[in-house]
Amino acid sequence: MNPFDEIAVEEAVRMKEKKVAKEVVAVSCGPTQCQETLRTALAMGADRGIHVEISGDDYTAVQPFHISKILAKLALEEKADILLLGKQAIDDDCNQTGQMAAALLDWPQATFACKVEESNANLTVTREVDGGLETLKMKTPCVVTTDLRLNEPRYATLPNIMKAKKKPIAKKSAADYGVDLTPRHTVLKVDDPPTRAAGEKLETVEDLVSKLKEAGFYGEL
Amino acid sequence: MLASLAKSSSLCRGLSHTLRRFQSTLVVAEHNNEKLTPSTLNTITAAGKLGDVACLVAGNNCASVAEELSKVNGVTKILLADNEAFNGLLAESITPLVLETQKQFNFTHILANATAFGKNLLPRLAAKLDVAPVSDIIGIADKDTFIRTIYAGNAIQTVKVLDAVKVITVRGTSFEAAGSEGGSASTENAPECSVKNDLTSFEGSEIHKSDRPELTGAKCVISGGRGMKNGENFQMLYDLADKLNAAVGASRAAVDAGFVPNDMQVGQTGKIVAPELYIAVGISGAIQHLAGMKDSKIIVAINKDAEAPIFQVADYGIVADLFKAVPDLNKLL
């Protein structure tokens, strides 16, 4: 599971443990293997899963643009009060899905959350922003995306992994939510990043200072 | 057949030339109501490669930002929206303003910094425009083809955007900063829009004050990792940073251990920096950290573990105990 999503699942399960949430539904869009990811979420404490199957070429080209549409429809259908997502997937590094789903639902959004507190159908969320932190107060329903420091996800225990096998996973398709998967971007190519030339190991700090002088750093800086 | 192909391709060229003239780009300026965020200048350079550059300044008592922007090279027009409703620069209140502005001016490209501000705002805007945004671009191939990194900077993807309006966040360190003098942009009021946001309220912020340069724009960055052992030991790096006019960063391990605040984290999920000189002290060099600094011009690593992956990207490495090497360096500089 994407590490930020583990943090989102953990936060949802904690909300349930604090009786803030009644039910936790885990959702994954993609090929059959997604069911393993859903089982992990169920073993962490989610109540049931929804697998929106997207495979083959559709899966290769699918983007936050499409996923956010599916999630927005699904959130309404499930009458969710809080839609929790990771702040970004560590493969495409997009950091878009939560914000886009919030827009489609016209729900407020709190991205990069490092603290979430509930009181009277309001969420007070502390966000990690450049230079420090900021605090927002939001009405539910709302969208929250998780940052690294929100919590430390639990390990699924063996008994919970066994129990998770009995929890239901509903199978859906993008068409069930009326979402068209036509690509909006074409990936023209994927290249290796430029490699850095091998460096050298220096013996002493004096050597380093003279190298920095040679490179024109020391003095100018 | 060949002739007609040649003709149509020259027609295409002619057309794209005409299009070029009608390309117009909106940059949503990032600021704190008093000063422009420095990376906005890098985004303006990226925008200039695409067409005429207009800037939207939304905020609360932000006239000085519009004044500062009017002198920036390459900016032709400033749209100012000064309203209490934009307090805290919430995505919920700025999105309707940008949509209204877009309705009036039909920009082909809408850009913002790939910072917490731009990453929060632009996807929300893109969804409202029903287009797929492009995050954190490091290059522009042409008006609809952009270059970005994936897998923590381990692959470079070239993407052609098929939507009519391109919504893009820009990695500041990949573009030069536009000159802050010499421009003469006109300022006008942004279109009126009724901002009704009773869903979210901005409760306040806690921004860490520092006299050192801002991390993402600094010419020199010194970062500490788990090897620093505690927060007090970072004082050595601050002393060194003051001598080199450097910013101080950290690895995730150092942040998680509570040595320094989160906003100092350099890496895939923290800040991306590309200074002239990056000094990594007590940092092993995990992929996620390298994603945030491997485009630095010169990388120096100080680590007692000769096998640490950081040495594979370092131009100069010293295998030594940082508690000896850093004080020595402090004495010599």
Interface residues (C-beta under 8 A of the other chain):
Chain A: F4 Q63 P64 F65 S68 K87 Q88 I90 D91 D92 D93 C94 N95 Q96 T97 G98 Q99 M100 A101 A102 A103 L104 W107 P108 Q109 A110 T111 F112 C114 T124 R127 E128 V129 D130 G131 G132 L133 E134 T135 L136 K137 M138 K139 C142 D147 L148 R149 P183 R184 H185 T186 V187 L188 K189 V190 D191 D192 P193 R196 A197 G199 E200 K201 L202 E203 T204 V205 E206 D207 L208 V209 K211 L212 A215 F217 Y218 L221
Chain B: T37 G88 L90 A91 E92 T95 T115 A116 F117 K119 N120 L121 L122 P123 R124 L125 A126 A127 K128 V131 A132 P133 V134 S135 D136 T145 R148 T149 I150 Y151 A152 G153 N154 A155 I156 Q157 T158 V159 K160 V161 L162 D163 D198 L199 T200 S201 F202 E203 G204 S205 E206 I207 H208 T216 K219 C220 L244 N245 A246 R252 V255 D256 P261 N262 D263 Q268 T269 K271 E276 L277 K294 I298 I299 V300 A306 F311 V313 A314 D315 Y316 G317 I318 V319 A320 A325 D328 L329 L332 L333
